Amino acid sequence: MGLLLGLFFVNALHSLTHLLIGVAGLATYRNLAAAKAYTLVIGVAYTALFELGLIFGVTFLGGLLPLNGWDHVLHIVTALAAFGAYFASAGGGRVDARQSPSA
């Protein structure tokens, strides 16, 4: 286990998890429904990590996923950003500028 930027606990599992989250995001960005589902799942998952981190801290999952105060801040900010993206896209429909409004 080490520290990223001297702030965040990291290990191989933690890094792999974030890599997979990024790959999932890239896999969904072209499909509106998939991207919305991704942001919702990320928001819920990071909110859960925030709460579990507050409860268990560094010992979460027996130390496999160590969480400290800076991780808590990053997780809740990420969750809020994901929920913001989800709710901002709630309209869901795309507007085709080539079509004129019907009278």
C-alpha positions, 0 to 999 in steps of 0.5 A, a space after each residue: 500500500 502506498 500514497 498517491 500525491 501523499 494523500 490517497 491510499 492506493 494499492 493494486 486492487 484500488 488502481 485496477 478498480 479505477 481503471 475498470 470504472 474508466 473503461 466502463 465509462 468509455 464503453 458507455 459514452 456513445 449511448 445516452 441510456 447507457 451513459 445515464 445508467 453509468 452515471 447513476 451506478 457511479 453515483 450510488 457506488 461512490 455514495 456507498 463507498 463514502 458511507 462505508 469508508 466513514 464506518 470502516 475506514 482503512 480496514 474496509 474489506 480487511 484492508 484490501 480497499 483502504 479509505 482515508 479522509 481524503 478518499 471520503 472527500 473524493 468519493 462524495 464529490 465524485 458521487 455528487 458530480 455523477 448524480 449531477 450529470 444524471 439529473 442534468 440529462 434527465 430530459 433525455 431527448 436529443 434535439 435535431 437542429 435540422 428539423 423545423 418545428 411543426 406548426 
